[in-house]
């Protein structure tokens, strides 16, 4: 398996690692929850907009050198809450950060996939990587469009902190690239709506510093009477 390209030699003069803050979009509208949405350009739910506000409050504590984002609507709506603040870098849209194309599974619920194709939805990473999802995006091509995005970001921002707003499947692929893992192994990580995963990139290794942090969890709490 190919590794992500190392930062250029000029990056080695920095004492600090490059830190990627991988941010999944917030909760989507109800009709697409529990569904293989993929390339469907859906909106956030009302709760998703609340999550985006809480996420933005957390992210404003960070000083990002740059923000990169998928062009898809659910990502752009999540990012919008952060952009309402001052001093936020103008986002750079990278079309190749869009979510995976699930082919014939697109628009089907997890239950429908099990009934129609005889496989558990939870095994989608194995199915995807083995080419078993009819008309889905090729797994090698999927990696092939995301890896250059990672390389570009790392090379542009040595020693800096960068936010990447994208999708659950994309975050899994980035983790797989940077930690040199088979993509199905990332099934062991939860990547929740409006979550933050931080990866530090050093010259010869990458380290997960924060995994699946959800700053909106307080929205679930109820006041004690």
Long-range contacts (C-beta under 8 A, 24 or more apart in sequence): 1-180, 1-182, 2-147, 3-177, 3-180, 4-147, 4-150, 4-151, 4-154, 4-177, 4-178, 5-151, 5-154, 5-155, 6-203, 6-204, 7-154, 7-155, 7-158, 7-201, 7-203, 8-155, 8-158, 10-158, 11-154, 11-155, 11-158, 11-159, 11-203, 12-203, 14-158, 14-159, 15-159, 16-159, 16-160, 17-159, 17-200, 17-201, 17-202, 17-207, 18-154, 18-157, 18-158, 18-159, 18-160, 18-161, 18-162, 18-200, 18-201, 19-160, 19-161, 19-162, 19-198, 19-199, 19-200, 19-201, 19-209, 20-150, 20-153, 20-154, 20-162, 20-164, 20-174, 20-178, 20-198, 20-199, 20-201, 21-59, 21-62, 21-64, 21-161, 21-162, 21-163, 21-164, 21-196, 21-197, 21-198, 22-164, 22-166, 22-171, 22-174, 22-175, 22-196, 22-197, 22-198, 22-199, 23-55, 23-59, 23-78, 23-163, 23-164, 23-165, 23-166, 23-194, 23-195, 23-196, 23-197, 24-166, 24-167, 24-168, 24-171, 24-191, 24-192, 24-193, 24-194, 24-195, 25-70, 25-72, 25-74, 25-75, 25-77, 25-78, 25-165, 25-166, 25-167, 25-193, 25-194, 26-51, 26-52, 26-55, 26-74, 26-77, 26-78, 26-193, 26-194, 26-216, 27-51, 27-193, 27-194, 28-74, 28-193, 34-109, 34-110, 34-111, 35-107, 35-108, 35-109, 35-110, 36-102, 36-105, 36-106, 36-107, 36-108, 36-109, 36-110, 36-113, 36-121, 36-124, 37-99, 37-102, 37-106, 37-107, 38-99, 38-100, 38-101, 38-102, 38-105, 38-106, 38-169, 39-98, 39-99, 39-101, 39-102, 39-106, 40-106, 40-107, 41-72, 41-73, 41-74, 42-73, 42-74, 43-73, 43-74, 43-77, 44-74, 44-77, 44-78, 47-219, 48-74, 48-77, 48-78, 48-193, 48-194, 49-77, 49-81, 50-216, 50-219, 51-78, 51-193, 51-194, 51-216, 51-219, 52-77, 52-78, 52-79, 52-80, 52-81, 52-82, 52-194, 53-81, 54-194, 54-215, 54-216, 54-218, 54-219, 55-81, 55-82, 55-194, 55-196, 55-215, 55-216, 56-81, 56-82, 56-84, 56-85, 57-215, 58-196, 58-215, 59-163, 59-196, 60-85, 62-161, 62-163, 63-161, 64-88, 64-89, 64-161, 64-162, 64-163, 65-89, 65-157, 65-160, 65-161, 65-162, 66-92, 66-153, 66-156, 66-157, 66-160, 66-162, 66-163, 67-91, 67-92, 67-162, 67-163, 67-164, 67-165, 68-92, 68-93, 68-94, 68-97, 68-149, 68-153, 68-162, 68-163, 68-164, 68-165, 69-93, 69-94, 69-97, 69-164, 69-165, 69-166, 70-94, 70-95, 70-97, 70-98, 70-99, 70-165, 70-166, 70-167, 70-170, 71-95, 71-97, 71-98, 72-98, 72-99, 72-167, 75-165, 75-166, 75-167, 78-165, 78-194, 79-165, 91-165, 94-149, 94-152, 96-145, 96-146, 96-148, 96-149, 97-146, 97-149, 97-164, 97-166, 97-167, 97-170, 98-167, 98-170, 99-166, 99-167, 99-168, 99-169, 99-170, 100-128, 100-136, 100-137, 100-142, 100-167, 100-169, 100-170, 101-136, 101-137, 102-133, 102-136, 102-137, 103-133, 103-134, 103-135, 103-136, 103-137, 104-133, 104-134, 104-135, 104-136, 105-133, 105-134, 105-136, 122-187, 125-172, 125-183, 125-184, 125-186, 125-187, 126-184, 126-187, 128-183, 129-182, 129-183, 129-184, 139-183, 142-173, 143-173, 143-176, 143-177, 143-183, 146-170, 146-173, 146-174, 146-177, 147-177, 150-174, 150-177, 150-178, 154-201, 171-197, 174-199, 175-199, 175-208, 178-206, 179-206, 179-208
